[in-house]
Amino acid sequence: MSDTVDPILLNFIYAVMGGALTLLFMWLGCKLFNHLVDFSISQELGKGNTAIGMMVMGIFIGVGVAMGLVIGLGLN
């Protein structure tokens, strides 16, 4: 199948699918963590709690880097 598809189009499809998967896993990770802790992340962010903001940033960066590596290594 990949021999008949233009490599540029195939890489674009991989990038779009990878981006969607990354967003999905970031959302799932944040929801899972929100159920594990005894406070609401959205309420704490609304109060201006910068520690919670940094924690969420760390989750997003970690999941994004992990998914990026998986997707990037899968392009070989």
Biopython code that builds the backbone (N, CA, C, O; Angstrom):
import numpy as np
from Bio.PDB.StructureBuilder import StructureBuilder

atoms = [
    (1, "MET", "N", (0.822, -1.194, 0.000)),
    (1, "MET", "CA", (0.000, 0.000, 0.000)),
    (1, "MET", "C", (0.862, 1.252, 0.000)),
    (1, "MET", "O", (0.578, 2.192, -0.742)),
    (2, "SER", "N", (1.908, 1.285, 0.815)),
    (2, "SER", "CA", (2.727, 2.489, 0.915)),
    (2, "SER", "C", (3.553, 2.728, -0.343)),
    (2, "SER", "O", (4.035, 3.842, -0.545)),
    (3, "ASP", "N", (3.734, 1.712, -1.203)),
    (3, "ASP", "CA", (4.473, 1.906, -2.445)),
    (3, "ASP", "C", (3.667, 2.716, -3.451)),
    (3, "ASP", "O", (4.251, 3.384, -4.304)),
    (4, "THR", "N", (2.355, 2.674, -3.372)),
    (4, "THR", "CA", (1.513, 3.381, -4.328)),
    (4, "THR", "C", (1.154, 4.790, -3.867)),
    (4, "THR", "O", (0.624, 5.570, -4.659)),
    (5, "VAL", "N", (1.428, 5.140, -2.605)),
    (5, "VAL", "CA", (1.099, 6.457, -2.064)),
    (5, "VAL", "C", (2.356, 7.309, -2.070)),
    (5, "VAL", "O", (3.440, 6.839, -1.726)),
    (6, "ASP", "N", (2.202, 8.572, -2.466)),
    (6, "ASP", "CA", (3.316, 9.508, -2.487)),
    (6, "ASP", "C", (3.900, 9.645, -1.074)),
    (6, "ASP", "O", (3.146, 9.816, -0.116)),
    (7, "PRO", "N", (5.212, 9.574, -0.930)),
    (7, "PRO", "CA", (5.812, 9.649, 0.416)),
    (7, "PRO", "C", (5.490, 10.949, 1.158)),
    (7, "PRO", "O", (5.360, 10.939, 2.382)),
    (8, "ILE", "N", (5.361, 12.059, 0.443)),
    (8, "ILE", "CA", (5.032, 13.324, 1.107)),
    (8, "ILE", "C", (3.626, 13.243, 1.697)),
    (8, "ILE", "O", (3.403, 13.678, 2.827)),
    (9, "LEU", "N", (2.686, 12.695, 0.949)),
    (9, "LEU", "CA", (1.322, 12.528, 1.442)),
    (9, "LEU", "C", (1.286, 11.562, 2.618)),
    (9, "LEU", "O", (0.574, 11.789, 3.596)),
    (10, "LEU", "N", (2.053, 10.489, 2.517)),
    (10, "LEU", "CA", (2.097, 9.506, 3.590)),
    (10, "LEU", "C", (2.654, 10.125, 4.877)),
    (10, "LEU", "O", (2.125, 9.871, 5.959)),
    (11, "ASN", "N", (3.707, 10.928, 4.773)),
    (11, "ASN", "CA", (4.265, 11.601, 5.951)),
    (11, "ASN", "C", (3.284, 12.611, 6.527)),
    (11, "ASN", "O", (3.214, 12.776, 7.745)),
    (12, "PHE", "N", (2.524, 13.291, 5.669)),
    (12, "PHE", "CA", (1.511, 14.226, 6.150)),
    (12, "PHE", "C", (0.423, 13.485, 6.911)),
    (12, "PHE", "O", (-0.029, 13.950, 7.958)),
    (13, "ILE", "N", (0.004, 12.345, 6.398)),
    (13, "ILE", "CA", (-1.015, 11.536, 7.085)),
    (13, "ILE", "C", (-0.484, 11.053, 8.431)),
    (13, "ILE", "O", (-1.203, 11.086, 9.429)),
    (14, "TYR", "N", (0.781, 10.602, 8.464)),
    (14, "TYR", "CA", (1.386, 10.180, 9.729)),
    (14, "TYR", "C", (1.420, 11.343, 10.728)),
    (14, "TYR", "O", (1.142, 11.148, 11.911)),
    (15, "ALA", "N", (1.756, 12.542, 10.261)),
    (15, "ALA", "CA", (1.842, 13.696, 11.156)),
    (15, "ALA", "C", (0.462, 14.052, 11.713)),
    (15, "ALA", "O", (0.332, 14.354, 12.899)),
    (16, "VAL", "N", (-0.564, 14.016, 10.867)),
    (16, "VAL", "CA", (-1.912, 14.342, 11.325)),
    (16, "VAL", "C", (-2.399, 13.299, 12.329)),
    (16, "VAL", "O", (-2.945, 13.645, 13.377)),
    (17, "MET", "N", (-2.199, 12.028, 12.006)),
    (17, "MET", "CA", (-2.620, 10.972, 12.930)),
    (17, "MET", "C", (-1.828, 11.045, 14.234)),
    (17, "MET", "O", (-2.384, 10.842, 15.313)),
    (18, "GLY", "N", (-0.538, 11.333, 14.135)),
    (18, "GLY", "CA", (0.284, 11.456, 15.342)),
    (18, "GLY", "C", (-0.141, 12.621, 16.208)),
    (18, "GLY", "O", (-0.170, 12.503, 17.433)),
    (19, "GLY", "N", (-0.471, 13.746, 15.591)),
    (19, "GLY", "CA", (-0.954, 14.892, 16.343)),
    (19, "GLY", "C", (-2.260, 14.592, 17.056)),
    (19, "GLY", "O", (-2.447, 14.967, 18.214)),
    (20, "ALA", "N", (-3.160, 13.913, 16.360)),
    (20, "ALA", "CA", (-4.440, 13.545, 16.978)),
    (20, "ALA", "C", (-4.231, 12.581, 18.140)),
    (20, "ALA", "O", (-4.856, 12.726, 19.190)),
    (21, "LEU", "N", (-3.359, 11.606, 17.955)),
    (21, "LEU", "CA", (-3.073, 10.666, 19.045)),
    (21, "LEU", "C", (-2.424, 11.372, 20.234)),
    (21, "LEU", "O", (-2.736, 11.068, 21.385)),
    (22, "THR", "N", (-1.530, 12.304, 19.958)),
    (22, "THR", "CA", (-0.869, 13.036, 21.035)),
    (22, "THR", "C", (-1.878, 13.838, 21.838)),
    (22, "THR", "O", (-1.847, 13.820, 23.068)),
    (23, "LEU", "N", (-2.774, 14.543, 21.152)),
    (23, "LEU", "CA", (-3.803, 15.303, 21.863)),
    (23, "LEU", "C", (-4.712, 14.388, 22.674)),
    (23, "LEU", "O", (-5.087, 14.718, 23.799)),
    (24, "LEU", "N", (-5.063, 13.247, 22.108)),
    (24, "LEU", "CA", (-5.911, 12.297, 22.818)),
    (24, "LEU", "C", (-5.236, 11.796, 24.091)),
    (24, "LEU", "O", (-5.858, 11.759, 25.153)),
    (25, "PHE", "N", (-3.967, 11.411, 23.986)),
    (25, "PHE", "CA", (-3.266, 10.898, 25.161)),
    (25, "PHE", "C", (-3.008, 11.987, 26.194)),
    (25, "PHE", "O", (-2.998, 11.702, 27.392)),
    (26, "MET", "N", (-2.797, 13.236, 25.757)),
    (26, "MET", "CA", (-2.650, 14.326, 26.715)),
    (26, "MET", "C", (-3.948, 14.542, 27.477)),
    (26, "MET", "O", (-3.936, 14.739, 28.692)),
    (27, "TRP", "N", (-5.064, 14.504, 26.766)),
    (27, "TRP", "CA", (-6.363, 14.682, 27.400)),
    (27, "TRP", "C", (-6.637, 13.540, 28.384)),
    (27, "TRP", "O", (-7.092, 13.772, 29.504)),
    (28, "LEU", "N", (-6.355, 12.305, 27.952)),
    (28, "LEU", "CA", (-6.562, 11.153, 28.839)),
    (28, "LEU", "C", (-5.666, 11.219, 30.074)),
    (28, "LEU", "O", (-6.106, 10.910, 31.182)),
    (29, "GLY", "N", (-4.416, 11.620, 29.883)),
    (29, "GLY", "CA", (-3.496, 11.737, 31.013)),
    (29, "GLY", "C", (-3.951, 12.771, 32.023)),
    (29, "GLY", "O", (-3.858, 12.551, 33.230)),
    (30, "CYS", "N", (-4.444, 13.901, 31.531)),
    (30, "CYS", "CA", (-4.926, 14.940, 32.439)),
    (30, "CYS", "C", (-6.181, 14.482, 33.173)),
    (30, "CYS", "O", (-6.317, 14.733, 34.370)),
    (31, "LYS", "N", (-7.105, 13.809, 32.472)),
    (31, "LYS", "CA", (-8.326, 13.309, 33.110)),
    (31, "LYS", "C", (-7.993, 12.240, 34.158)),
    (31, "LYS", "O", (-8.574, 12.233, 35.244)),
    (32, "LEU", "N", (-7.068, 11.349, 33.835)),
    (32, "LEU", "CA", (-6.673, 10.306, 34.771)),
    (32, "LEU", "C", (-6.047, 10.913, 36.019)),
    (32, "LEU", "O", (-6.371, 10.519, 37.139)),
    (33, "PHE", "N", (-5.155, 11.867, 35.824)),
    (33, "PHE", "CA", (-4.507, 12.498, 36.974)),
    (33, "PHE", "C", (-5.524, 13.266, 37.808)),
    (33, "PHE", "O", (-5.418, 13.301, 39.034)),
    (34, "ASN", "N", (-6.508, 13.881, 37.157)),
    (34, "ASN", "CA", (-7.536, 14.620, 37.887)),
    (34, "ASN", "C", (-8.354, 13.693, 38.783)),
    (34, "ASN", "O", (-8.829, 14.119, 39.836)),
    (35, "HIS", "N", (-8.524, 12.435, 38.381)),
    (35, "HIS", "CA", (-9.252, 11.471, 39.217)),
    (35, "HIS", "C", (-8.386, 10.922, 40.348)),
    (35, "HIS", "O", (-8.915, 10.446, 41.353)),
    (36, "LEU", "N", (-7.069, 10.983, 40.198)),
    (36, "LEU", "CA", (-6.173, 10.441, 41.217)),
    (36, "LEU", "C", (-5.931, 11.401, 42.376)),
    (36, "LEU", "O", (-5.648, 10.958, 43.489)),
    (37, "VAL", "N", (-6.035, 12.693, 42.141)),
    (37, "VAL", "CA", (-5.758, 13.673, 43.189)),
    (37, "VAL", "C", (-7.059, 14.111, 43.858)),
    (37, "VAL", "O", (-8.147, 13.903, 43.320)),
    (38, "ASP", "N", (-6.933, 14.716, 45.030)),
    (38, "ASP", "CA", (-8.125, 15.097, 45.779)),
    (38, "ASP", "C", (-8.547, 16.549, 45.547)),
    (38, "ASP", "O", (-9.277, 17.114, 46.361)),
    (39, "PHE", "N", (-8.101, 17.154, 44.458)),
    (39, "PHE", "CA", (-8.513, 18.515, 44.110)),
    (39, "PHE", "C", (-8.858, 18.547, 42.629)),
    (39, "PHE", "O", (-8.472, 17.664, 41.863)),
    (40, "SER", "N", (-9.595, 19.586, 42.242)),
    (40, "SER", "CA", (-9.977, 19.752, 40.848)),
    (40, "SER", "C", (-8.947, 20.634, 40.145)),
    (40, "SER", "O", (-8.690, 21.760, 40.569)),
    (41, "ILE", "N", (-8.369, 20.118, 39.080)),
    (41, "ILE", "CA", (-7.340, 20.870, 38.364)),
    (41, "ILE", "C", (-7.927, 22.156, 37.798)),
    (41, "ILE", "O", (-7.293, 23.207, 37.889)),
    (42, "SER", "N", (-9.120, 22.097, 37.219)),
    (42, "SER", "CA", (-9.695, 23.295, 36.602)),
    (42, "SER", "C", (-10.014, 24.366, 37.638)),
    (42, "SER", "O", (-9.837, 25.554, 37.366)),
    (43, "GLN", "N", (-10.481, 23.971, 38.823)),
    (43, "GLN", "CA", (-10.767, 24.956, 39.865)),
    (43, "GLN", "C", (-9.485, 25.599, 40.377)),
    (43, "GLN", "O", (-9.440, 26.807, 40.608)),
    (44, "GLU", "N", (-8.451, 24.796, 40.553)),
    (44, "GLU", "CA", (-7.179, 25.346, 41.033)),
    (44, "GLU", "C", (-6.547, 26.272, 39.996)),
    (44, "GLU", "O", (-5.959, 27.293, 40.354)),
    (45, "LEU", "N", (-6.664, 25.922, 38.714)),
    (45, "LEU", "CA", (-6.158, 26.814, 37.675)),
    (45, "LEU", "C", (-6.955, 28.111, 37.646)),
    (45, "LEU", "O", (-6.398, 29.180, 37.396)),
    (46, "GLY", "N", (-8.254, 28.019, 37.900)),
    (46, "GLY", "CA", (-9.095, 29.213, 37.957)),
    (46, "GLY", "C", (-8.710, 30.139, 39.093)),
    (46, "GLY", "O", (-8.860, 31.356, 38.983)),
    (47, "LYS", "N", (-8.213, 29.570, 40.189)),
    (47, "LYS", "CA", (-7.757, 30.367, 41.327)),
    (47, "LYS", "C", (-6.383, 30.981, 41.086)),
    (47, "LYS", "O", (-5.936, 31.828, 41.859)),
    (48, "GLY", "N", (-5.710, 30.557, 40.014)),
    (48, "GLY", "CA", (-4.387, 31.105, 39.713)),
    (48, "GLY", "C", (-3.255, 30.334, 40.352)),
    (48, "GLY", "O", (-2.171, 30.887, 40.538)),
    (49, "ASN", "N", (-3.468, 29.072, 40.696)),
    (49, "ASN", "CA", (-2.435, 28.251, 41.316)),
    (49, "ASN", "C", (-1.401, 27.863, 40.256)),
    (49, "ASN", "O", (-1.656, 27.015, 39.401)),
    (50, "THR", "N", (-0.231, 28.500, 40.330)),
    (50, "THR", "CA", (0.799, 28.261, 39.305)),
    (50, "THR", "C", (1.430, 26.883, 39.438)),
    (50, "THR", "O", (1.923, 26.343, 38.448)),
    (51, "ALA", "N", (1.429, 26.305, 40.619)),
    (51, "ALA", "CA", (1.997, 24.965, 40.784)),
    (51, "ALA", "C", (1.196, 23.934, 39.994)),
    (51, "ALA", "O", (1.766, 23.027, 39.388)),
    (52, "ILE", "N", (-0.123, 24.078, 40.005)),
    (52, "ILE", "CA", (-0.965, 23.165, 39.233)),
    (52, "ILE", "C", (-0.728, 23.382, 37.745)),
    (52, "ILE", "O", (-0.690, 22.424, 36.973)),
    (53, "GLY", "N", (-0.569, 24.632, 37.343)),
    (53, "GLY", "CA", (-0.274, 24.930, 35.943)),
    (53, "GLY", "C", (1.032, 24.302, 35.493)),
    (53, "GLY", "O", (1.118, 23.778, 34.383)),
    (54, "MET", "N", (2.047, 24.349, 36.341)),
    (54, "MET", "CA", (3.328, 23.718, 35.992)),
    (54, "MET", "C", (3.208, 22.204, 35.951)),
    (54, "MET", "O", (3.847, 21.548, 35.128)),
    (55, "MET", "N", (2.393, 21.650, 36.834)),
    (55, "MET", "CA", (2.191, 20.205, 36.848)),
    (55, "MET", "C", (1.507, 19.755, 35.555)),
    (55, "MET", "O", (1.921, 18.769, 34.945)),
    (56, "VAL", "N", (0.470, 20.471, 35.140)),
    (56, "VAL", "CA", (-0.226, 20.136, 33.901)),
    (56, "VAL", "C", (0.714, 20.315, 32.708)),
    (56, "VAL", "O", (0.702, 19.509, 31.777)),
    (57, "MET", "N", (1.528, 21.374, 32.740)),
    (57, "MET", "CA", (2.514, 21.583, 31.690)),
    (57, "MET", "C", (3.477, 20.407, 31.614)),
    (57, "MET", "O", (3.819, 19.963, 30.518)),
    (58, "GLY", "N", (3.916, 19.902, 32.748)),
    (58, "GLY", "CA", (4.812, 18.750, 32.770)),
    (58, "GLY", "C", (4.164, 17.504, 32.194)),
    (58, "GLY", "O", (4.809, 16.738, 31.478)),
    (59, "ILE", "N", (2.885, 17.297, 32.506)),
    (59, "ILE", "CA", (2.163, 16.154, 31.939)),
    (59, "ILE", "C", (2.118, 16.276, 30.426)),
    (59, "ILE", "O", (2.408, 15.315, 29.713)),
    (60, "PHE", "N", (1.753, 17.465, 29.930)),
    (60, "PHE", "CA", (1.624, 17.667, 28.492)),
    (60, "PHE", "C", (2.966, 17.522, 27.779)),
    (60, "PHE", "O", (3.035, 16.915, 26.711)),
    (61, "ILE", "N", (4.018, 18.066, 28.351)),
    (61, "ILE", "CA", (5.336, 17.954, 27.727)),
    (61, "ILE", "C", (5.800, 16.505, 27.730)),
    (61, "ILE", "O", (6.323, 16.023, 26.725)),
    (62, "GLY", "N", (5.615, 15.802, 28.850)),
    (62, "GLY", "CA", (6.042, 14.402, 28.931)),
    (62, "GLY", "C", (5.317, 13.509, 27.950)),
    (62, "GLY", "O", (5.941, 12.709, 27.253)),
    (63, "VAL", "N", (4.003, 13.641, 27.892)),
    (63, "VAL", "CA", (3.231, 12.811, 26.960)),
    (63, "VAL", "C", (3.552, 13.204, 25.524)),
    (63, "VAL", "O", (3.647, 12.342, 24.651)),
    (64, "GLY", "N", (3.719, 14.503, 25.272)),
    (64, "GLY", "CA", (4.040, 14.960, 23.922)),
    (64, "GLY", "C", (5.382, 14.449, 23.437)),
    (64, "GLY", "O", (5.507, 14.022, 22.289)),
    (65, "VAL", "N", (6.388, 14.487, 24.299)),
    (65, "VAL", "CA", (7.709, 13.975, 23.923)),
    (65, "VAL", "C", (7.655, 12.466, 23.692)),
    (65, "VAL", "O", (8.227, 11.961, 22.726)),
    (66, "ALA", "N", (6.974, 11.760, 24.569)),
    (66, "ALA", "CA", (6.879, 10.302, 24.416)),
    (66, "ALA", "C", (6.164, 9.929, 23.120)),
    (66, "ALA", "O", (6.635, 9.070, 22.376)),
    (67, "MET", "N", (5.032, 10.568, 22.851)),
    (67, "MET", "CA", (4.308, 10.258, 21.617)),
    (67, "MET", "C", (5.100, 10.694, 20.396)),
    (67, "MET", "O", (5.085, 10.008, 19.374)),
    (68, "GLY", "N", (5.794, 11.827, 20.486)),
    (68, "GLY", "CA", (6.624, 12.286, 19.370)),
    (68, "GLY", "C", (7.730, 11.310, 19.049)),
    (68, "GLY", "O", (8.032, 11.072, 17.879)),
    (69, "LEU", "N", (8.338, 10.740, 20.077)),
    (69, "LEU", "CA", (9.385, 9.744, 19.835)),
    (69, "LEU", "C", (8.818, 8.485, 19.203)),
    (69, "LEU", "O", (9.422, 7.912, 18.296)),
    (70, "VAL", "N", (7.677, 8.061, 19.673)),
    (70, "VAL", "CA", (7.060, 6.854, 19.112)),
    (70, "VAL", "C", (6.696, 7.079, 17.646)),
    (70, "VAL", "O", (6.951, 6.225, 16.798)),
    (71, "ILE", "N", (6.105, 8.220, 17.359)),
    (71, "ILE", "CA", (5.710, 8.512, 15.988)),
    (71, "ILE", "C", (6.944, 8.716, 15.108)),
    (71, "ILE", "O", (7.003, 8.209, 13.988)),
    (72, "GLY", "N", (7.918, 9.453, 15.616)),
    (72, "GLY", "CA", (9.125, 9.710, 14.835)),
    (72, "GLY", "C", (9.907, 8.453, 14.519)),
    (72, "GLY", "O", (10.425, 8.297, 13.413)),
    (73, "LEU", "N", (9.992, 7.568, 15.478)),
    (73, "LEU", "CA", (10.717, 6.313, 15.232)),
    (73, "LEU", "C", (9.921, 5.370, 14.350)),
    (73, "LEU", "O", (10.487, 4.471, 13.729)),
    (74, "GLY", "N", (8.604, 5.571, 14.291)),
    (74, "GLY", "CA", (7.772, 4.720, 13.439)),
    (74, "GLY", "C", (7.830, 5.098, 11.975)),
    (74, "GLY", "O", (7.313, 4.362, 11.134)),
    (75, "LEU", "N", (8.448, 6.229, 11.640)),
    (75, "LEU", "CA", (8.533, 6.675, 10.240)),
    (75, "LEU", "C", (9.643, 5.978, 9.474)),
    (75, "LEU", "O", (9.743, 6.149, 8.259)),
    (76, "ASN", "N", (10.462, 5.217, 10.129)),
    (76, "ASN", "CA", (11.577, 4.547, 9.431)),
    (76, "ASN", "C", (11.123, 3.495, 8.490)),
    (76, "ASN", "O", (11.947, 2.853, 7.837)),
]
sb = StructureBuilder()
sb.init_structure("model")
sb.init_model(0)
sb.init_chain("A")
sb.init_seg("    ")
for serial, (resi, resn, name, xyz) in enumerate(atoms, 1):
    if name == "N":
        sb.init_residue(resn, " ", resi, " ")
    sb.init_atom(name, np.array(xyz, "f"), 0.0, 1.0, " ", f" {name:<3s}", serial, name[0])
structure = sb.get_structure()
